[in-house]
Amino acid sequence: MKLLFVHQNFPGQFLHLAPEMQRRGHDVRAITEAGNKNRIDLPALRYAFKPAKVDPAATRLGRNFTTNSDRAVVVARLARQLRADGYVPDVIYGHSGWGETLFLKEVWPEARLLVFAEFYYRGTEADAGFDPEFQKANFDRVMMSQARASHLAQALVHADQGVSPTYWQASTHPPLLRKHIEVIFDGVDCDRLTPNPDARFALPNGREIKRGDEVLTFINRNLEPYRGYHTFMRALPDVLAARPDAQVVIVGGDEVSYGPPPKDGGKWKDIFLDEVKDRLDLSRVHFTGRVPYDQLVDLIHVSRVHAYLTYPFVLSWSMIETLAAGTLVVASDTKPVAEVIKDGVNGRLVGFFDIKGWSAALTDALARPEVYLAMRETARAMAREKYDLRSVCMPRQIDLLTRLERG
C-alpha cells in the first residue's frame, strides 16, 4: 500500500510501525516539520511553520484552534503539491494533536485517514484543575480546557478511524467520537528489555552503578509538575535519610512538555530542587539530563525501584518499559496508571499528593527488594502479554492499516 505518516516530530508514535511497513515492501513516506531533528530513514517531506502571534483578546478561547488550523493549512498546501505530482496515498496515518490532518481529506478524499487520538482535553476528570497548586479548578478552567479540544474533535470527525494507546485515554473522548476509536498500545520491545544482570550505568560523577545496588530512578522527558516531579522531590529527603546507601538517578530535561512554565520564570527542575536541597545529600542525587535509549535501558535494569507519577493525562512509555524489564514500579494512583498497575499485584500505587506515603513506599521497596520479587515477575509477564511490540501491538496495528486499506 501507499502509506503516508504525518507527525510534526516524526517518527513519534510511529517509531516502530513506519520502518516495519517499509521493510514489508510498502511505499512509506512521511510529512514532518522542517525543524524536526530526529533521524528519518524513509522519504520525508518537510513543511515550514512559524505560528503567528495570536491576539488573546481577538481569538479568546479559539486561540488554540487558530494556531493548529494555521498549521493544517500549511500541511494541506504541501499535500496539494504531492497530489499535483501524482502521489495519492491509500492510507494516511497522522497524529491529531497539532492539527496537521485537518484538511488532508480535502486533498485526498479517496484515501483512508487514520488519526492517532492520544488525548481529548476535557473540563473535568482529567488534567484540568487536578493539581490546585498550579491550576485553579473553576468553571473558567473547564471552558478553557474544553475549547482546547476543538481541533481534536474536527480531526476525528473527518477521519475514517481513530487509535488511542490506552482505554482511559480513549475514554476522554466524547461518546460520539469514542465509538470510532480502537485501542492499540504503541508497544514496547520486551525482548530488548529482558533483565540484564550485567547491566552498568555511569553516573555524571563518573561512578558506575550496577544491578543489585540500591538505586532509585525517576525518568521523564522533562522534569515538571504534570509528571509529578514536585511530589517526588518532596518525598526524597525522608527516603535518603532512611536509606543512607541509596543512590537516586533522575533522568529528564529542564524544559516544559506539558502545562505552563513557572509563573516567575526559572526551571521547574531548579524550583523543586531548591525547595528541598538543604535536606538532601546531594552527592547521592544524580541529574543526568536526557540520555540515549541504550543507556536508559541499562539504567532501568540497574534500578531497584522506579518512581512514576503523572496527572490524569497521557501515559509514558517509560512506565511500561520499566514494568517489562521486571523492575519494581511505585506509581501514582491516577486513572491512566491504574489501568495498567494493580496495587500489590504488579506494582505499588500511591496517591499523587501523598508525600509521606511516597516516602514510606519508596523506602520500603529499597529496603526489602525480596518482598517485591513476585510483583516484578507478574509485571514483566503482564507487559509481555498485553504490551509487547512484536507479538501483540505491531500485529494489531498492521491489521488495522490493512483493514482500512481494503475499506
N, C-alpha and C positions, 0 to 999 in steps of 0.2 A: 504493500500500500504506500501511497504518498502521505507521509505523516509530518505535520508541522507543529513544533513545540513553541510556545510563546511564554516568555518569562523575562522580566527586566533584569534578573540576576541569574540567568540560565547557567548551570542546569537546575539549581534549586531542588525542588522535589523530584525532578526528572533525572537525577544524578545517575541512577542505575537503569532506568527504563529506556531512555533515549539511546545509549550505546548498545543495549541489548537488541533493540529493534533494528538498529543499523547492522549489527552482527548477523541478524537473521535475514539480511538481504533487502530490507525495505528502504525506500527513499526517504531518509530522515533529514529534516532541516530544522533550523531554529531562528526565531526572531528575538533579539535581545537589545538592551540599551547600549549605546556606544561606550559608556563609561564602565561597563562590566569588565572586570579584570580576571574573571575566572577562566581557567583553561577550557577551551571548547574544541573537541576533536571531530566535529562534523560541520557541514556547510551552515554558516550562520550569517544572517543579515542583521545589521545594526541600525538603530534609529537614534537620532539625537533629540533629546527632550530637555528643555530648560523651562521649568514651570514659571509662568508669570506670577508676579506678586499679586496675591488675592486681597482685595479690599474687604475686610470682615463686615464693615457697615453695609456694603452693597450686596454681598453674597449671603451674609448671615449664615444660617445652618446649611446652605448649599455650597459652602466653600470647598468641602472635601470632594463633592461631585464635580465641581468646576475643574479642579486640578486633574482628577482622574479621567474625566471625559476629554480634556485637552490632550492628555497622553494618548487616549484612544484614537483621536483624530490623526495624530502623527503616525501611529501604527497602521491605521486604515489606509493612509496615503501610500505608505510603503507597500502594503498588501496590493493596492491597485497597480503599482508598478510591476509587482510579480505577476499579477493576472495579465497585464498587457504583454508580458514576456512569454505568456503561455502556461504559467505554472498554476495548477489547480490542485490543492491537496484533497485527499479522501477524508482525512480526519485532522482536525485542529485540536490540540490539547494545550490549554493555557491556564495560567493562574489568574483568578478573577480579582485579586487583591489590589491591583494598580490600574484597573480599567482597560487593560490592553485588548481584551477580547470583545469589547462592547459593540464595535461596528464591523467585525470580521464577517459576520453572516451577510451583511450588505454587499460585501465584495465577493464572497464565495457562497451564495445561497445553497449550492448543491453539496457543499462539504458538510460533514458531521462535526459538530462543535461540542467538545467535552471541556468542562471547566473544573479546575481544582478549587472546590469550595471549602477553604480551610477554616473559615470562621465567619459568623454573621454577628455584627455588632448589635447589641440589644440594650435596652434601658435597665433591665433588672436581671438578676440571677446569673450574671457573668462578671466581667471585669469592672464594669462601670459602678463606681461607688463601693467597690469591695473593700478597699483599704482607706478608711476615713482619715488616716494620717496625711494622705496626698490628694484625696478626691472627696468632695462633699457629695453625700448621697441625697440628692434632692431632685425635684421634677425637671429642673433645667438640665441636669446631667442626663436624665432619662431621654429627653428630647434630643440633646446633642448626640448621644450615642446612637439612637435610632436613625438619625439623619446621616450618620457616617456609613450606614449600610445601603444607601440608595443605589450606588453603582454595583454593589454585590447582588442586589435583587435583580437589577436590569440584566446583569451578566447571565444569571441563571434562567431568567425568562426567555432569553434568546438562544439558550443552549439546548442541545439535544439530551444532555445528561450532565450530572454533577458527580463529583467524587469528594468525600471527606475522609480523613485518615482515622478518625475515631467516632464512635457513636455519639459521644457527648458533643463533639464539635458539629456533627451533623444536626444534632437536636437544637442547636442555637438558631437554626433557620426556621422561619415560619412554616406551619404545616403544609401550606400550598406549595412551597419550594422544597421542603424536606422530602416529599414523595418522589422527587426527581433525582435524589442523591443516593448513590451507592457508597457503602462504607468499605474502603480498602486502605489499609495502612501502607505507608511508603515502603516499609521493610528494612530490617537490619540483617547484616551478614553474620548469622550465628556461628558459622564455621570459622570465620576470621576472629570472632570474639571468644572462641574456646579458651577456657582458663589456661594461662601460661605460667607454670611455676618458676620459670627462669626470667620472668619479666623484670626489667630495671627501669628506673626513671631518674633522670638527672635534674636535681633542683637548681634554681638560679644561683645558689651559693656554691655550686659545684659538688655538693654531697649527693650520693646516689642512694636511693631508697629501693627496696625490693619487696617481693611478696613475703608476707609474714611480719613485716614491720607494722607498727601501729600508725596507720595512715588514714586520715580523714580527708575526703575530697568534696569539692563544690565546683561544678562545671556549668558554665553557661556562655553563650555568645558574648553577652555583655553583663556586667555586674550592676543590677538595677532592681528597684522595688518589685516590678512585675514578676521577677523570678526569685523574690524572697531574700535578696542579698542582705537587706537590713535585719530581717529576723535571724538569719544565720549568724551574722556578725555579733548581734546582741546576745546570742546563746553561747558564743565561743569562749568568753572568759571563764565561765564555770567549767566548761569541758576541759580546757587546758589546765586549770587549777587541779581538777580531779585526776587528770591523766598526764603526769609530768614527762612521759616519754612520747607522747603523741606528736605527730607532725601533720600540719594542715596544709593542703595544696589547693589553691584557689585559681581556677582557670577562667579567663574571660577578659574582654576588652573593657575600656572605660568610657565607651560611647553609650548611646541610648538606642535600643532596638524598639522598645515599646513604651508608650506613655510619654509624659512630658519630661524635659530635663529639669534639674533643680531650679527653683524659682530665683534663688540668689546667686546663680552661677556655680561654677566648680563642677566636680565629677561625683556621681553617686558613690563610686569606689572610695574616694577620699573622705567624703562626708561621714560615712558609717564606720570607716576605719578610725578616723579621728575621734569618733564618739566613744570607742572602747579601747583604744590603743594603750592607754595608761594602765589597763588591767590585763594586758596580753604580754606573753613572752614572744616578742616579735621575731626572735631567732627561730621560732618554730612555726611561723606563719609565712607561707611562701606564695607570692603572687607571680604567676607565670605569663600573664597576658594570654593571647591565643596561641595554641600550639598546633603543629601539623598532626594530621589524623593518626598516623602511625604511632607517634608519641602519646597521643591521647589514649589509644588502645592500651599501650603499656601502662599508663597511669591507672586506667580502670582496673587492670589486672593486679596492680600493686595495692590498690586501695582495699582497706579492711572495711570501711564504712563510707557510703556515699550519701550526702545530703542533697535532696532535690525539693525545691519549693516552686510553686507557681500560683499566680492568681487563677481564677476560673477563666482560662484562656487556652491558646494552642499548646499542645503537649510537645515537649522537646524530644528529639531523637535520643539525646544523651541518656535519658532515664531508661528507655527501652534497651539501649545498648548496654547499660550497666547491669540491668537485670539479666540480659542474655549472657553476659560474661560471668555470671554467678557471684557477683559482688552484692553484699547486703545494701539495700536502699532504704533509707529512712526518708519519708516523703511527706509533703503537706497533704492534709485530708481535705483536698479540694476536688471538685467533680471530675475534671479530666484525669486526675491521678487515680482516684478511687475506681475508675473504670478498669484500671489495669492491676493495681495493687490492692490486695485484701489483707487487712491488718492481721499480723500474726501467722499468715499463710505463706505469702511470697515476699514479705517485706513488712515495714512498720509505717503506720500513718500517725501523724501528729498534727494538731490544729495549727493552722498557718501562723497565728499570732501568739501561740503559747510558748513564750521564751523559756520558761522553766521546764516545760515538757520537752522542748527540743534539747536543752542541756542534758536532761536526765536520759533521754532516749539515746542520744549520741554517745554519752559517757558509758552507758551500759553496753552498747554494741561494741565499743572499742575494748572494754574490759573483759567481755565474755564472748569471744568470737565463736567458741564451740557451741554455745546455746543456739546460735542462729544458722547453723550448718544446714538444717533441713529446709529452712526458708530459702536459703540461697539456691539449693538444688531444685526446689519447687519453682523458683523464679526462672531459672535457666530453662527448665523443661517447658514452662508456660510460654516463654519467649519464643522458643523453637516451634511450639505447636501453633501459635497464633500470629507471630510477627516476623517469622523468618523470611528473608528476601527470596531465596531461591525456591523453596518448596511451597510457600504459601502466597506471599504478596505479589511477586512477579508474575506467576501464572494467572492470578486473578486480574491483574492489570492488563496483561496481554489479551486475555479472554474478552475483557470489556472493549478494548480497542477493536478486536476482530468482530465482535457483535455489532459495534457501531458502524464499522466499515461496510458490513453486509446489510445494514439497515434493519 
